[in-house]
Amino acid sequence: IFFRTPTPRCLFRIFFNKPADNLSWTVKEFHGEGPNDRKCVIPFPKDQSISLRDGRKDTPLTFPIVDQSSLVNESVEHSSICLDTTDRKPPFVDGKYFFVNGEVRPWAGKTSEVTSPIVDAATKKRIKIGEVADLGEAEALEAATAAKDAWQCGLGEWPQMSIPKRIECIQNLVSELKKKRDAIVEVLMWEICKTSADAAKEFDRTMDYIQDTVVALQQMYDKSKETVTTGGIMGNIGRGPIGVMVCIGPFNYPFNETYCQFIPSLMMGNTVVMKIPRTGGLAHLLTIEAFKDTLPKGVVNFVTGSGRATLPPIMESGMIDIFAFIGGSRAADSLIKNHPSPHKLRVCLGLDAKNAGIVMPDADLDIAVKECVTGSTSYNGQRCTALKIMFVHQSIAEQFCKKFAAAVEQLQAGLPWQSGVSITPLPENNKTTYMHELLEDANAKGALILNSNGGKTNGYLMYPAVVYPVTSTMRLWREEQFGPVVPIACWSEASEVIEWLKSSPYGQQAAVFTKNMEAPDTVKVMSCLQHCVCRININTQCSRSPDCFPFTGRASSANGTLSIEEALKVFSVDSVLAGKANDLNASLMGMMR
């Protein structure tokens, strides 16, 4: 096992014991290997446990030994992990076409294969599940032009259509989409390895979101017909569309997250260019006929292919009025800079996040562990709202880590449609490599993997790795891992947690676990959180739901607020009809309504 000593030739005490004899400890002392080599290599039998003592706090932390040396690229040998796909036929989505201006055009140009992270047992390769058109600059600009023509400076059929009529069109769209439910759920399982329950939930929740948005829009429309009179001026206050939107969704929730931006904007009368994500995009291709049959031509247009090849030309054209993006902040900044008039651009951004779970010394450990395990490992940690680092008070760190590692060991890994599975293969090609880089960095700087299967892989499946103790010298302290690595840090003073929060470039959410909101440390942490993040969850994992709650962030985590009602406002602008309060104007305003 490998450790890092604080200084060259530093004395390092290790306390060994046999698992069956927890009261009998053997103390061995080691030194760093040399003045320029601070690594301390310690051999010992694997049937022992180890207790590390932090010299600053003299706090014992006891864990079972995990052999770190054989971590990288080791396959999991575990009876509960079955990746046999012979009982299920993979889907195939033919995406060799271009949906623009209400037409579905065959595509004879360059295409890209879409493969599943599920590996064929015979060929040892990713299974092919689709093919999509690699559109370029010309096609991207054609899609933007079609949306612009459908907008016609607000005079197009869709923006001029009454809100009740638009709602009717959206209701028809929902009816058509529901016919595709089973196919979409199946594709989500194969392409991004959502479990069958989560894939079905993503579709159903999206349909519910649309219906709730319809209700909110109807209420907004009814309110806009009310006349407000103040200071001798009367008026009707409503909302109007903005123009042409480009919508760029993520791979992890390609259906739900995209529709939570796309549908409210559409309902408000905007026209849309949807950039289909490279990973997770097949589900959208299954919806093309639904949009073609229910909406006027040019109102919705799809662009597939490389984002680098298609998005900069669209932005540089100046035809885009709304930029809706879910992804990394650097990519968002780069694309916004491409617009010739960025000050005119309405933006709605869902960006990076490093949500912290903060466990106070008085926390109910069973609740904290349950919520933190779910919050950090659901969908393999590939959620913007996931708990991506835990800060646990030193007085309960050993208990928490033992319970947490044991709970993670109980998670079942396998294929998305297998019963009871929660850990599935990772969709991105190089994700396991990046996860192992983070683990190697943490391990080299003194952290351990606490669970026996942590970090081991089987194809694109990686078992969650619980890493402790994570410190400020490690990449896991700051980087958003967005995957199945769970860093746990120890704290003794509230100022340590507060300093991390103050220096973090992110500001989406946090979760605090406590029984006493008036405890001094809890008061200090909560006071900081109120101005560092936009949602504080008490004894509960971070999440987006319910959809009526505002979903936003500070700093580099978001720009704009999404909820059922707020999204309608984000993608629209105030529209006021006003005049002096008299009978003639009242009559005229009545005609306009």
N, C-alpha and C positions, 0 to 999 in steps of 0.2 A: 504494500500500500504506500502511496506517496503523499508527502506533506510538504508544505513550505514553511520554513522557519522564519520568524520575523526579521532576524538579522543573521549575517554570516556567523557560523560557529555557535549559534545560540543554543542554549540548553533546552531540550524538548522532552518533557516527561510524558510517557504513555502508561496508562493503567490498564492491565489485561485481566480478564477473568474468564473462567469457564462458565458457559450458560447455566449449568446445573448448580453452580456454587456462586451465587451473586454476592456473597458477603466476603469472599476471599479474593483480594486484588493483589496482583504482582506489579510492582513498579519497576519500569525500565527507563533508563535515561539514554538519550541520543543527542548527538550534536550535528549541526550542518556539516556537509562533506568537505567544505573548503571555504576560503574567504570570498571566492567568486561564484561558488555553487551553493545556493541556499536550499537545494532540494534535500530532503531527508528520506532515505529509502529504508523501510523497516519491514523485515520479513517476520511472519508469525503464522501460526496455524489458523485455518479458516473456521475451526470449531470454537473460537473465542469471540468475545465481544470487546469493544474498545470504548474507553471513556476519554474524551478530550477535555482538558482543562484550560480555559481561557485565562491567561496570566493576569489580565487586567481586572477580571471580575471573579476569578477563582470559581467559575461555574462549571460543574461536571455535566457533560452531555454524552449519553451512552447510546450507542447504535450497534446493530449487528454488522459484521464485516462484509463489505461488498468488494469483490475484486475489480478494481478500476482499470487494470492494465489491459484487459481483454474486451473493453467496451466497444470500440469502433468497429462497425460492420459485422458485429456478431449477431447471428440469427437467434431468435427466441426458440428454445426447445420447450414447448409447453403444450400440454394436451388440449387446453381450451382454445388454442389458436388454430383454426382450420381455414385455409384459403382455397379449398377445392370448389371450382366453379362448374363442375360437370353437370350439376343438377339445374343449371339456370342458363338460358340462352341470352347472350348480350344483345342489346338493342343496336340498331344502326340507323343513324339520321343522315340522310343525303342533303347536305347543305350547299350543293353546287348551283346556287342561284343568288339573285340580287333583288331584294325587295325595295323598290323605289317608286314613288309617285303612284301608288296603288297597283303596281304591276309586279308580278313575280317572274323575273327574267332568268332563263337558263344561263349558266356561266360556263364558258369553255376555257377560261384562263387558268392561271395557276391556282392550285388548291393546297390545303393543309390537312393532314390526317388528324383526327381527334382520337386520343387513346385514353383508356381507363387506367387508373393507378392499380387496378387489379391485374395481376400477372397471370398469363396463361401457363398452366402447369407443364405443358408439353414443350412450348417454345421458350419459356422463361422471359417472354417479352410482354409489354403492356398490350392489352387487348384493344384492337381497333373498334371504335363504336360510332364513328362518323367521319364526315369530310365536309369542309367548309371552303367557301370561295375566299381567296386572298385578294380582296379588293385593294385598289391603289388610290392615288391622289385624284384621278379623274372621276372615279366612281364616288369617292367621298364628297367631292364638290358637287356632283350631280344630286346626291342625297340632300345636301344642305340647300341647294337651289330649289329642289322640289318642296322642301319644308317652307322656304321663303316665299315661293309662289303660292302655296296654300295659305300662308299668313296674309300676304298682300297688304302689308302695313295695317293690318287689322280689318281689312275689308273682305277677306276670304270667307268661304262658306262656313268653316268651323268657328272662327272667332265671332262671326256675325250671328251664329246660331244661338237661339235662346237657351238659357240654362236648363229649363225643363226638357228641351229637345236633346241637349247634350247628355243629360242624365239618362234619357231613354237609350241613346246610342251606347253609353257605357254599360247599361244593364244588358243590352243585347250582346255586347262584347263578353261580359262575364258568363252569360249562358253558353257562348261558343267555347270559351276557355275551359269551362267545367267539363266539356266533352273530351278534353285532352288531358284530364287530371291523371289518369293511370299512366299514360305514356310519359308525361312530365315527371311524375314521381319516380318512375323506373329509370329515366335518364339521369335524374339527380343522384340516384343511388350509384349508378355506374360511373358517371363522369367525375363527381366530386366526393363520392363515398359518404353521403349522408345516410344514416341508418334509415330503415324503412319508415319508422315512426317519425323521425325528424323531417324526412323528405315530404311525407304526407302533411305534416304540420306546417311546413313552409308554404305549400300550395294552399291549404285550407285557410291559414292565417292571412294570406294575401287576399283571398276572395273576401274574407270577413273585413279586412282593411278597406277594400274598395266599397263594400256596402256601407260601412261606417262613414266613409268619406262622402258618399252620396247623401247620406242623412245630414252631415255637417254642411254640405254645400246647399242643400235645400233650405236649411235653417238660415244660412247666410243670405240666400236669395230672398227669403221672406222678410228678413230684417231690413234688407236694402230698400224695400218698398214703403217702409215707414218714413214719414216726413218728420224731420227734426227742425224746430224753430227756436232760434236764440238770437237776441240782439236785433230783432227785426228782420233777420235773414232766415229763410226757410230752405231746406235742401234734403235731398236723398243721397245717402252715402252707401256706395257699393264697392265692388272689386272688379277690375278688368284685367285681361290678359296682357302679357308683356311682349311676346314675339316668338322667336325661334329658339328652341332649347336643344342642346346636345346633352345626352344623358349617358353616363359611363358608370356601369354597375360593377360590383365585385364578384370574385369567384365563389366566395364562401356562402353567400346568400344571394345567388344570382337572380332568383325570381323575386323574393320578398323585398330585399333592399332596393332593387331597381324600381319595382312598382311603387314603392313608398314615395319615390320622387316623381316618377314618370306619370303615374295616374293622376295625382292632384294637379300637376301642371297641365295635363291634357284636359281635365275637367274644367279648368279655368279658361280654356280657349286657346292655349298655346299649341304650336305645332312642334314636332319632335324628330330629331335624328338620334336614334339609339345605337351607340357603339356596343356591339356584342363582345363580351369578354372572351379572351382566348381560351381560358379554362372556365367551364361552367356555362358556356353559351348555347349548347345544343337545345336546352329547354326552351329558349327564346325562338329558335327556328321552328319549333313545333306550333308556335302561336301565329305565324304569319297569315295563314288563311283566315283566322278569326279577325285580325285587324283589317285585312283586305275586304272582308264581307260586311263589316259593321261601321267603318269610318270613311269619310270622304277621302279621295285620293290625295296623297302628299302630306296628309296630317301626321302619319307615322312612317318613318323610313329606317331601314336597318342597314348598318355597315359592319361587315365582318372583315377579318384580316388583322394585320399588324397595326397596333395603336400608333406606333412611331411613324408609319407611312400614311395614315389616314387622318389622325387628329390634328396635327399641326396645320395642314392645309385648310381644314375646316375652320380652325380658330383664326388663322391669318386672313381668311376671306372677309372677316368682319360681318358675316351674315348671322352670327350667333348672338342672341340677346341674353340667354340664360345658360349658365354652365353648372350642371349638376354632376357631381363627381364623388365616388366613394373609392378611396385608395390611399396612397402615400402622399404626404404633404409636398415632397419634392416634385413629384410628377404634376401635382395640381399647380404649384407655383410656375413650373415651366410652361404648362399649357396656357395659363392665364396671361403670361407675358407675351405669348404669340398673338394675342388679340390686339388689333390696331388701336382700340379704344377701351382699355380695361376698366376705366372708370364708369363706362356705360353698362358693364356686364353685371347682371344679377347672378350671384354665386350661391350655391348651396353645397357645402363640402362636408363629408364624413371622412375623417382622416385618421391619423395614428392615435394610439392610446396605450398606456401602461398602467392599467388600473391596479391599485394596491388593496390587498386585504390586510387590515390592521387589527391584530388580536391583542386586546388589553389583558392585564394580569388577572382580572376578575371574570373573564369570558367563560361562558358555558362551552367547554371544550368539545362536547359531542355536537352541539349546534355548529360551532365554528368549523370543525373538521368536515362535517357533512356539506355545509354550504361552500367551503373553500375547495373541496374536492370537485364538486359539481361545477363550481364557477371557473375552475382552472382547467378542467379536462373535457367538458362538454364539447362535442365536435372536435376533439383532439386539441382544444385550446385555440382553434382557428376562428375566433370571434373578436370583434373590436371591443366588446364588453367583457371579455374574459378577464379573470383575475390573473395578472401576469407577474406579480411578485407578492409575497406574503411577509409582513413584518410581525414577528411574534415576540412578546415580552420574554426576557431571559428566564424569569421565574417559572414559566410554563413551557418553555421551548422544547425540553426533552419529551414531555408528555405529548405535546401537540405533534411533534415530528413523528413519534412512534405511532400514534393513532392515525396520522395522515398517511404515512407510508403503508401502514397495514390496510387502510381503506383503498388506496390506489391499487394495491396488490389484488384486491377483489374485483377490479374492473375487468370485464371480459372483452377480449380482442377478437376480431374476426371480420367477416364480410358483412356489408350493410344490411342484408336481408335476414341474417341469422338471428334467432331469438336471443335476447339478453345482451347482445353486443353493444358496446358503447365506444370502443376504440377501433378505428377503421384505417385503411391506408390513406396516405396523404396525397392529395391531387397533384401538387407541384413537383416537377421532376427532381429538383436539387434540394428539396426541403430537408430530407434526412441528413444530407451533408452539412447543411447550415446548422441544424440542431446539434450534430456531433462536434462542430467547431466550438459552439457555445459551451458544451459539456467539457471538452478538452481544456478550454481556457479556464473554466471554473475549477476543474480538477487540478490543473497545474498551479493554481493559486490557493489551494487548500480546502476546497469544498469536496464533499462526498456525495455520491448517489446513494440514497437511503433505502431504495427498494430494489430487490434482487434482480428484477427484469428490466429495470429502468434504463432506457436508452438503447436497448437491443432491438434489432430490426428483423423483419421478414419481408423481403421485397420492399414495397413502399410503406409498409406498416411499421410504425415505431411505437414501442411501449412507453408510456409516460415516465419521465425521469424526475424524481423528487430530489432536488439539489440543496444541500445545506452544509455549512453556513455560507450564504452569499454575501459578499462584501463589496465595497465601493470600487475595489480594484478590478472587478470582474465585468465582463461584457453584459452578463445577465442583469446587472444592477441597473443598466440604462436601456439596453436595446429591447425593442418590442419583439419578442421571439415568435409570436403568432404560431405556436405549435406546441407539441406535447413535452415541454420542459417546464417544470414548476420550481422556481427559485424561492427559497425561504431564507429570510434574514432575521437576525436576532437584535433586539434593542433593549436598553435598560433605562434610557432617559427619553422623554417625549421629544426633546430637541433633536434627536437623531432622526426620527420619523419626519418631523417638521422640516428639517434641512433637506431631506430627500424630496418632499413635496414642493418646497420652495424652488428647488433647482431643476425640477422636472420640466421638460418642454411640453408635456402633455397635461390635459386637464378635463378628462371626460367624467369618470366616476371613481368612487372608492367604496369599500365596505368596511364597517367598523363593528367589531364584536366585543360586547361589553354587557354588564348587568347594571351599571351605574353611570348615567350620563353626567353626574355631578362630581365624579372622581377627578382629582386635579389633572392627571395626565390626559384623561378623556376630554376634559374641557379644553385643554391646550390644543390637542389634535383636531377636535371638532372646529374650533375657532379658525384654525388654519385651513381646514378643508372647505369651509364655507366660501372661501375666496380663491380656492385653487381648483376645484372641480365643480361640475354642474349638477351632480346627483350623489348624495351620500346615502348608502344603504345600511340600515341598522340590522345586525344579525342576519343578513340576507346577502346572497351573492349579487354581483352587479348584473344588470340586464336592461334591455330596452323597454320591455312591456311594463304596464299596459300601454297600448298605442295612443291612448288619450293623454298620457303624460308627455311633457316636452322631452325630446331627445336631442341633446346638443353637447357642446363642449367648449372649454376655454383653450387659449393658447393654440397649439398646433393640432388640436383634436377635432375641431369643427369650425364651420362658419355657416350660421343659419340654424334654425330649429325645425325639427320634424316631429310632428304629432298629427293626429287626424285633422285638427282645425288649423294648427300653425302652418302645415305644409301648403294648404290652400292660400294662405297669406304670403308665404315665401315666394310662390310662383305667380303672384298677381300684384297689382298696384291699386291703391285707393282711387276710386272714381266718384267724383262728386258732381251732382246737378243742383245748382243753387240759384236763388234770386230773392228779391225783396218779398217779404211776406204780404201777399195780397191775393184776392180771389182769382184774378187772371192767372198769376203764376202757379197758384195751387191747381187750377184747372189744367194748365199746360203740363205740369209735372205728373198729374194723374194720367194724361195721355201717354207720356213717356213710359210709365210703369206698365 
